[in-house]
Amino acid sequence: MNNQLNVEVVELLRRIIRPRGDWYEIQSICGLLDELLDDLEALSPDRFPKAVIGEAVHSLRNAEAIGEFLVLTEDVRGISGLKTQYPQHAGLLASSGKERLLETRKKLIVWLVAPITGSRESNRATITRQKKLRNNISWMRD
């Protein structure tokens, strides 16, 4: 049985998670995304439609084997290199492990993962600031 997610849904998930090719611990991250989808959609309904992403998040959260839903482009290698090479993926994973997140932290996560639109020059400056924030973000601590 082929349960692969369609390309549009995978691209939406990539925008949010910026995952490593093995989609390490995606089930845990989807538990957090389930809580963030309303805020992501409120911030940018065209870019993060809950109706499109929600079912995929639910399916992945409950999947026994993510390879049924996603094409894995890397072998599973555990946490190794995740924080340094994929900080957004690592940050979401760390936050998903928290028993309870404050609403303020949820809002911060949404603002950090949501792509910024605008002029090319302003995007470059914003992306540089976001990268610095992602590397020092408070969701990695507590």
Steps between C-alpha positions, in 0.01 A plus 500: 500500500638841399441769764762745367410861569449717194776736393312815611456371855863387525614845382283669763650276769850577369431874534403455862753241618796544261574133563801282454447234233417231755220711653642401840231468773231653277230327705599704808524821300153441357362493853629856540388605151150388584502769770655764269288461186230746604760770570689429176180524301400821678839652416490398133187313386618467141838354594390276789146373435407276791253311282788387278765439768285373787424153366866439410612611846248263659606210274871555567445542873339158517717324240697194598726538195541848352637346180139413418424873471829671413789428269808488721807637323745405777552202726379551855797617706357615828553842653855531362549835321138604529556810718784641291381415150121509541431740789131550422440125492700462825317787669160360414607160626626647828176694544291194419663323794372757749205386706327836468592809298395847601287687247777760470749233397255355248457845344878545487545166327233590243670832428837330457384225268268703280670612179534872455381664180604833357778648294811298427728736696278503806469121480878459507530715812206324663637155416836594650328617820284185507804275466666674794180469702456134411850422617440671834128447545359438841312185392834320514533581868289463814 
